[in-house]
């Protein structure tokens, strides 16, 4: 089994300080706050800022968070709407390449993040109420609450990456 969550990143996350012990409702609140948090942090940015240790631009990180939330929202919705629980992994770097993350306009990325967060929150809340458990190809059983925490961490961690990028300017 692939290590994930606190087993991979530490408790709290060694990089961004994320506390994995938050409740599913708190995880949803963290994600719901992300569009405003990213917009605020990136208010004076072009979206093309880079950090020497990171492959993506600041706008690319917004696009990654958006795609990650969309992907997991679809997977959870498949679980509670159709009973489909088997889900594959995906390579975020290949998705970034296919979507040309580093060329996406920051305003468009922030707009897209708002839509993704709304769909994700709806899917997570429905999956939690339905007791959805997904069977991930490499991580094994992923309960809706695990997905909520993992996705909240992803969004929080990449906001930290954006802050690192902006600090390096």
Phi, psi and omega in degrees: 000140176289134174289140180208167177065218182299330178297328180269314189264345183094160177236107357286171179306129181298334181270300190259352179081010182301134179265111183288352184272008179290156180285164175302320179296321177293324177297318177297318179297321177300311182293319178301330180279349187295317180304316179292319180297314179295317180299318180295313182295329185259012185304323182252021184254160176268339186095348181260005179296148181225158173244140184298338181262000184238145185278336188253157174283172177298319178293328179296322177296322176298316179296321177297313179301317179301310181294323179296316179296318178298315181301311182289329175297316178299317181295316179294318178298320176300326179292311184273339179271326187232358180074015179276117184248340180282124180229141179275170168277175173212157181260108182296333178289323176292321177296318177299320179293314181296323182268356180056053182312316185291355178250000182282135179294136181303316181299319178293320179296317179293321176299313182295323179300319180301315179295317181296320180297317180298313180295319180297313182299318177299314181294317181296314181298320177292320179293321176298314180295330181269353181069034182297135171231116178269150176252098183281140184304324183241345181257347182080209184298129177233100177291158179307321179292329175294316179298316180301313180293315180301316181289324176297319178297314181305312181295317180294315182298319182282338169294321175298318176300317178299317178298321177297317178300311183293327178291335182275355182298000000 
